[in-house]
C-alpha cells in the first residue's frame, strides 16, 4: 500500500460526514453505527495529525483544512464512481473518445457512428464536444477532429474533407431572388456570419468578384448550428458547408440558388498524437473514417 495514502474506510466516512455535517446521517448512509463513524474520524485525524471537524459547538463544523480536504475527496469519489459505472457499462469493450465541434458531430459524424459500432462492437465511440482544438496533453481524448490547414507538430492528421462553401437559404427567402440567381441580388439579402470563421463570407465574395460592405440586416453568431437554423427559418443567407447540409438540401429545407462554390484545401482533419496513431482502436477508427470520408467501403 502507498504509505502516503490514508486507509480507505476513514476517508469514505469523513467524506460522508463532511457532506451531511452529521454523524447520524453519515452512519445511516454507510449502514454503520454512530460509534463506528466516530472511531473512523478519530483514526483519520490521528493519521493526518490534525483536527478535521470542530465538535465544540452545538453544530458540527469543518475546519478550514477539513473543508478543503472534503471537497477534494468528494471529487475523487465522484471520479471513482464514474469510472466504475463506465467499466460496468462497457465491460470488455474499449472506449474511444473523440473531441470535436458539436456542429460537425451532429451534422456529419453521428450519422456514421452506428455503422462503425455495428462493424466494431468491441469499441465504444464517445464524443466530447469542444469549441477550440483538442489539447492531448490536458484532455482525456484519444482523437480529435479539428478545422484548419495542418499539419500540426506531434500529431498524425488525416484530412476528412475540405471546404466546399456555398450560399444557402430557406425556400421562402429564395423566392425573392431572380432566376438564375445573380451575385448582386443575393448580396442584398441579410447575411449570417460566423464569428469563428470571419473570413468565410469575404472569401466567397472575393471569389465572386464582388464587393459588399457591412449591412444593418446582417447577423453574427458563434455557433454554426445556430446559423444553419437561422437560415432554415428564413432569417438570412448562410455560407454553408456542403458536407453538413446534404440532407437539408435534399429534403428542401434549404436551397443553394447560386452556382459558385468556394473550394480550398483547408478543412476538417482527424488528428491523434503521432505516438498513438498505431494503437489498435485508434488505427481502426482512423482507417474506417477516412475511407468513409472518401466514399470508399470500409466495413
C-alpha positions as CSV (number, residue, x, y, z in Angstrom):
1,X,0.0,0.0,0.0
2,X,1.1,3.5,-0.7
3,X,2.4,4.8,2.7
4,X,1.1,8.3,1.8
5,X,-2.4,7.2,1.2
6,X,-4.7,7.0,4.3
7,X,-6.9,3.9,4.9
8,X,-9.9,4.0,2.6
9,X,-12.7,3.4,5.2
10,X,-11.9,6.5,7.2
11,X,-11.8,8.5,4.0
12,X,-15.3,7.3,3.0
13,X,-16.6,8.0,6.4
14,X,-15.1,11.5,6.6
15,X,-16.4,12.4,3.1
16,X,-19.9,11.4,4.1
17,X,-19.8,13.3,7.5
18,X,-18.5,16.4,5.7
19,X,-21.4,16.3,3.2
20,X,-24.0,15.8,5.8
21,X,-22.3,17.6,8.7
22,X,-23.8,14.9,10.8
23,X,-22.5,11.7,12.3
24,X,-26.1,10.3,12.4
25,X,-26.8,10.8,8.7
26,X,-23.4,9.5,7.7
27,X,-24.0,6.4,9.8
28,X,-27.3,5.9,8.0
29,X,-25.8,6.4,4.6
30,X,-22.9,3.9,5.2
31,X,-25.0,1.4,7.2
32,X,-22.7,1.5,10.3
33,X,-23.2,2.8,13.8
34,X,-22.5,6.3,15.0
35,X,-19.8,4.8,17.2
36,X,-18.1,3.4,14.2
37,X,-18.3,6.8,12.5
38,X,-16.7,8.5,15.4
39,X,-13.9,5.8,15.6
40,X,-13.1,6.2,11.8
41,X,-13.0,10.0,12.1
42,X,-10.6,9.8,15.1
43,X,-8.5,7.3,13.2
44,X,-8.2,9.7,10.1
45,X,-7.4,12.7,12.3
46,X,-4.7,10.7,14.0
47,X,-3.3,9.7,10.7
48,X,-3.2,13.2,9.2
49,X,-2.1,14.7,12.5
50,X,-4.7,17.5,13.0
51,X,-8.4,18.0,13.6
52,X,-10.7,18.0,10.6
53,X,-14.0,18.6,12.4
54,X,-14.9,21.2,15.0
55,X,-17.1,19.5,17.6
56,X,-17.0,22.3,20.2
57,X,-20.4,23.9,19.3
58,X,-23.9,22.5,19.0
59,X,-23.5,22.2,15.3
60,X,-20.7,20.1,13.7
61,X,-18.3,22.2,11.6
62,X,-15.5,21.6,9.2
63,X,-12.1,23.2,10.0
64,X,-10.5,25.1,7.1
65,X,-8.2,22.2,6.3
66,X,-11.1,19.8,6.7
67,X,-13.3,21.7,4.2
68,X,-10.5,21.7,1.6
69,X,-9.8,18.0,2.1
70,X,-13.5,17.1,2.0
71,X,-14.0,18.9,-1.3
72,X,-11.1,17.1,-2.8
73,X,-12.4,13.7,-1.5
74,X,-15.8,14.4,-3.0
75,X,-14.3,15.0,-6.4
76,X,-12.1,11.9,-6.1
77,X,-15.0,9.6,-5.1
78,X,-17.1,11.0,-7.9
79,X,-14.4,10.2,-10.4
80,X,-14.2,6.6,-9.0
81,X,-17.9,6.3,-9.2
82,X,-18.0,7.5,-12.9
83,X,-15.0,5.2,-13.8
84,X,-16.8,2.2,-12.2
85,X,-20.0,3.0,-14.0
86,X,-18.2,3.2,-17.3
87,X,-16.4,-0.1,-16.6
88,X,-19.6,-1.8,-15.7
89,X,-21.4,-0.3,-18.8
90,X,-18.7,-1.1,-21.3
91,X,-17.4,-4.4,-19.8
92,X,-14.6,-5.7,-22.0
93,X,-15.2,-3.0,-24.7
94,X,-12.6,-0.4,-25.5
95,X,-13.7,3.2,-25.2
96,X,-12.5,5.6,-28.0
97,X,-13.0,9.3,-27.0
98,X,-13.1,11.8,-29.9
99,X,-13.1,15.5,-29.3
100,X,-14.5,17.9,-31.8
101,X,-17.0,20.6,-32.8
102,X,-20.7,20.0,-31.9
103,X,-21.9,21.0,-35.4
104,X,-19.5,18.5,-37.0
105,X,-20.7,15.8,-34.7
106,X,-24.4,16.4,-35.2
107,X,-24.4,17.1,-38.9
108,X,-21.7,14.7,-40.2
109,X,-20.1,12.2,-37.8
110,X,-23.0,11.0,-35.6
111,X,-25.0,9.5,-38.6
112,X,-21.9,7.5,-39.5
113,X,-21.2,6.1,-36.0
114,X,-23.8,3.3,-35.9
115,X,-22.2,1.7,-38.9
116,X,-18.8,1.7,-37.2
117,X,-20.3,0.3,-33.9
118,X,-22.0,-2.5,-35.9
119,X,-18.7,-3.3,-37.7
120,X,-16.6,-3.0,-34.5
121,X,-18.8,-3.9,-31.5
122,X,-15.7,-4.1,-29.2
123,X,-15.1,-0.4,-29.5
124,X,-17.4,2.2,-27.9
125,X,-17.2,5.6,-29.5
126,X,-17.6,8.5,-27.1
127,X,-18.0,12.1,-28.4
128,X,-16.7,15.1,-26.4
129,X,-17.7,18.5,-27.8
130,X,-15.2,21.3,-27.8
131,X,-15.2,24.9,-29.1
132,X,-11.4,25.1,-29.6
133,X,-9.0,22.4,-30.9
134,X,-8.1,19.4,-28.8
135,X,-5.1,19.5,-26.4
136,X,-3.9,16.0,-25.9
137,X,-1.6,17.0,-23.0
138,X,-4.5,18.1,-20.9
139,X,-7.6,16.4,-22.2
140,X,-8.7,12.8,-21.9
141,X,-9.2,12.2,-25.6
142,X,-7.8,9.5,-28.0
143,X,-8.5,11.5,-31.2
144,X,-9.9,14.9,-32.3
145,X,-11.4,16.4,-35.4
146,X,-10.0,19.9,-36.0
147,X,-10.5,22.6,-38.6
148,X,-7.5,24.2,-40.3
149,X,-4.8,23.7,-42.8
150,X,-2.5,21.3,-41.0
151,X,-0.2,19.6,-40.4
152,X,0.3,20.0,-36.6
153,X,3.5,19.3,-34.8
154,X,3.5,16.0,-33.0
155,X,0.1,14.9,-34.4
156,X,-0.9,12.4,-37.1
157,X,-3.5,14.1,-39.2
158,X,-5.8,12.7,-41.9
159,X,-7.9,15.1,-44.0
160,X,-11.6,14.1,-43.9
161,X,-13.0,16.7,-46.2
162,X,-12.0,20.2,-47.5
163,X,-14.1,23.3,-47.5
164,X,-17.0,23.4,-50.0
165,X,-18.9,26.6,-49.1
166,X,-21.9,28.0,-51.0
167,X,-24.8,30.3,-50.1
168,X,-27.9,28.5,-48.7
169,X,-31.2,29.9,-47.5
170,X,-34.8,29.0,-46.9
171,X,-37.0,28.4,-50.0
172,X,-39.4,31.3,-48.9
173,X,-36.5,33.8,-48.8
174,X,-35.0,32.4,-52.1
175,X,-38.3,33.3,-53.9
176,X,-37.2,37.0,-53.6
177,X,-34.2,36.2,-55.9
178,X,-34.2,36.2,-59.7
179,X,-33.7,33.0,-61.6
180,X,-30.9,32.5,-62.4
181,X,-29.6,34.0,-59.2
182,X,-27.1,36.8,-59.6
183,X,-24.4,37.7,-57.0
184,X,-25.7,41.3,-56.7
185,X,-29.2,40.2,-55.8
186,X,-28.0,37.6,-53.4
187,X,-25.8,40.0,-51.5
188,X,-28.7,42.4,-51.0
189,X,-30.2,39.9,-48.6
190,X,-29.1,39.7,-44.9
191,X,-26.0,37.5,-44.5
192,X,-25.4,35.2,-41.5
193,X,-21.8,35.4,-40.3
194,X,-19.7,33.1,-38.1
195,X,-17.6,34.9,-35.6
196,X,-15.3,31.9,-35.6
197,X,-15.0,31.8,-39.3
198,X,-15.0,35.6,-40.1
199,X,-13.2,35.2,-43.5
200,X,-15.8,32.8,-45.0
201,X,-18.1,35.4,-46.5
202,X,-15.3,37.8,-47.5
203,X,-13.5,34.9,-49.3
204,X,-16.6,33.9,-51.1
205,X,-17.5,37.4,-52.1
206,X,-13.9,38.0,-53.4
207,X,-14.1,34.7,-55.4
208,X,-17.4,36.0,-56.9
209,X,-15.6,39.2,-58.0
210,X,-18.0,41.3,-56.0
211,X,-17.8,43.9,-53.2
212,X,-20.1,44.3,-50.2
213,X,-19.9,46.5,-47.1
214,X,-21.4,45.8,-43.7
215,X,-25.2,45.7,-43.8
216,X,-27.5,46.6,-40.9
217,X,-29.5,43.4,-41.6
218,X,-26.5,41.1,-41.2
219,X,-26.3,38.8,-38.1
220,X,-23.3,37.4,-36.3
221,X,-23.2,34.1,-34.3
222,X,-20.7,31.9,-32.5
223,X,-22.3,28.6,-33.3
224,X,-22.7,27.2,-36.8
225,X,-25.7,25.2,-35.8
226,X,-27.5,28.4,-34.9
227,X,-26.5,29.9,-38.2
228,X,-28.0,27.0,-40.1
229,X,-31.1,27.0,-38.1
230,X,-31.5,30.8,-38.7
231,X,-31.1,30.1,-42.4
232,X,-33.7,27.4,-42.3
233,X,-36.1,29.9,-40.6
234,X,-35.6,32.4,-43.3
235,X,-33.6,35.0,-41.3
236,X,-30.8,35.3,-43.9
237,X,-28.3,33.6,-46.1
238,X,-25.7,31.3,-44.6
239,X,-22.5,30.2,-46.2
240,X,-23.0,26.5,-45.9
241,X,-20.5,23.7,-45.7
242,X,-22.0,21.3,-48.2
243,X,-21.0,18.1,-46.3
244,X,-23.1,19.4,-43.4
245,X,-26.2,20.2,-45.4
246,X,-26.7,17.3,-47.8
247,X,-29.9,16.2,-46.0
248,X,-31.3,19.7,-45.7
249,X,-30.7,20.4,-49.4
250,X,-32.1,17.0,-50.5
251,X,-35.2,17.5,-48.4
252,X,-35.8,21.1,-49.4
253,X,-35.4,22.7,-46.1
254,X,-32.6,24.8,-47.6
255,X,-31.8,25.7,-51.2
256,X,-28.5,26.7,-52.8
257,X,-29.5,29.1,-55.6
258,X,-26.1,30.5,-56.6
259,X,-23.7,28.2,-58.6
260,X,-20.5,29.4,-57.0
261,X,-18.8,27.1,-54.5
262,X,-15.8,28.2,-52.6
263,X,-13.4,25.2,-52.6
264,X,-10.0,25.2,-50.9
265,X,-7.6,22.7,-49.2
266,X,-8.5,23.9,-45.7
267,X,-10.9,21.6,-44.0
268,X,-11.5,19.1,-41.2
269,X,-8.8,16.7,-40.1
270,X,-8.9,13.6,-37.9
271,X,-5.9,14.0,-35.5
272,X,-4.2,12.0,-32.8
273,X,-0.8,12.0,-31.1
274,X,1.7,10.5,-33.6
275,X,2.9,8.2,-30.8
276,X,-0.5,6.6,-30.5
277,X,-1.5,6.5,-34.2
278,X,-0.9,2.8,-34.4
279,X,-2.8,1.7,-31.3
280,X,-5.4,-0.8,-32.5
281,X,-8.6,1.1,-31.6
282,X,-7.1,4.4,-33.0
283,X,-5.8,2.8,-36.2
284,X,-9.1,1.0,-36.7
285,X,-11.2,4.1,-36.4
286,X,-8.7,6.2,-38.5
287,X,-8.8,3.7,-41.4
288,X,-12.6,3.3,-41.2
289,X,-13.5,7.0,-41.0
290,X,-11.0,8.2,-43.6
291,X,-12.3,5.6,-46.0
292,X,-15.9,6.7,-45.3
293,X,-15.0,10.3,-45.9
294,X,-13.6,9.3,-49.3
295,X,-16.7,7.4,-50.1
296,X,-14.9,4.0,-50.0
297,X,-16.2,0.9,-48.5
298,X,-14.6,0.3,-45.1
299,X,-16.7,-2.1,-43.1
